[in-house]
């Protein structure tokens, strides 16, 4: 991994101080996210201990990770540490199988696809006994891939098929889809940026074009479970102290395009059109049209992402494509543009 030489400055946003590291950052892509091929993993751990709920953030436990090297097809085995993570999905009344975080030993990760990563987040299937929950994982994976189409200021993901081997009882072994989420620090460095650690930010201080794009994208996927002012499900990155912060969204599981059957305590309830609510800046029609043209130019690439993805249930694929098609109908209708993005914006 390359080291970064930088000068630390203080940035003031909304009365809060934040350290920003300026200087040359590596924009090289991690080997883990350099391909879309599915990654077959085996995680050997004490599953009862791993999945047990505690009020406090759980401790890491020792585990063993195995995968087939995509280059030489040899099996790679690593000692790792793993724990459950999250808030809502970690509670047993919501999910029987929580999201996970895996930490790597420096000596173990050398020469592997995880070489430049200290840890990774795994987005898992939530419920083991209900088949649809694997499809919800795949749907959220596709949302991340969809946002990659529109901007590099987005999180990379890698689809995985994980076999969980219980070291206590082999009868508890299961295999499910999951995906690995790029670290926020790596996403920032890949874009020659640094993370901006703030608890609140005035929306008008953000990069206007990328804030609009993010808001339109969330509108497209019927997602209201985010907030710029309180920095909820949004990371902020910055190029330098002369540039406005750039919002990067994540955590899309409550998006209407997925339609997962649990309710978010944060998702807005004022959706105005077919479950959609535009939460972006109030801008004039000419500015909107420029943003629409960016999205219209990527329409076929977006549709092909869903059409060509082999693991999605056909009914879910059809419904997702219908939801996406409706968005493009809306942004080509003068009346719906006025109603959804001009008349009802939130500034």
Buried (B, 14 or more C-beta within 10 A) or exposed (E): EEEEEEEEEEBEBEEEEBEBBBEEBBEEEBBBBEEEEBBBBBBBBBBEBBBEEEEEEBEBBEBBBBBBEEEEEEEBEBEBBBBBBBEBBBEEEBBBBBBBBBBBEEEBBEEBBBBBBBBBBBBBBBBBEEEBBBBBBBBBBBBBBBBBBBBEBBBBBBBBBBBBBBBEEEEBEBEBBBBBBBBBBBBBBBBBBBBBBBEEBEBEBBBBBBBBBBBBBBBBBBBBBBBBEEBEBBBBBBBEEEEBBBBBBBBBBBBBBBBBEEEBEBBBEEBEBEBBBBBBBBBEEEBBEEBBEBBEEBBEEBBEBBEEBEBBBEEBBEBBBEBBEBBBEBBEEEEEBEBBBBEBBEE
